[in-house]
């Protein structure tokens, strides 16, 4: 995946986190999405 695709993936996950918060789902899911977004961000910065 290139950086642009990773960026879009981050945006999509960010939207999912926002929906998760808005719908009042469990905190564990919230933290899981936050970790996934963080991993994607680090991965894209590494240029993989």
N, C-alpha and C positions, 0 to 999 in steps of 0.2 A: 504494500500500500504506500502511496506517496503522501507527502505532508498535507496536501489539500484534502485528500480522502480522510486522513486522520482528523483533520480539523472539523470536517463535516460530521464525522462519527462523534467527536466531542460535543458538538452542538446538539446532535440528536439525543445523546445521553443526558446532556444538561436539561433538555426539555422533559425527558422522562423523569429526572429528579424533581423538576418543578411540579409535574403532574402528581408524582408520588406524595409530595408535601401537601399539595392542594387537596388531594383525596383523603389525606389523613391515614395513609397506610403505615405499617409498623416501622419503627425507627431502624430496625435491623436492615430492612430493604433500603432505607435512605442511606445508611452508611455503606452498604454494598455498592450502590450506584456511585456514591462519592469516591470510593476507592477505585472503581473501574474508570471513572473519568480521570482521576489522578494518574493511573497507570497509562492510559492512552496519551495523556499530555506528556509524560516523561518519555514514552516510546517515540512519539513524534519529534520531540526535541533531540533524541538520539539519532534521528534520521533513518529509522528502520522502516 
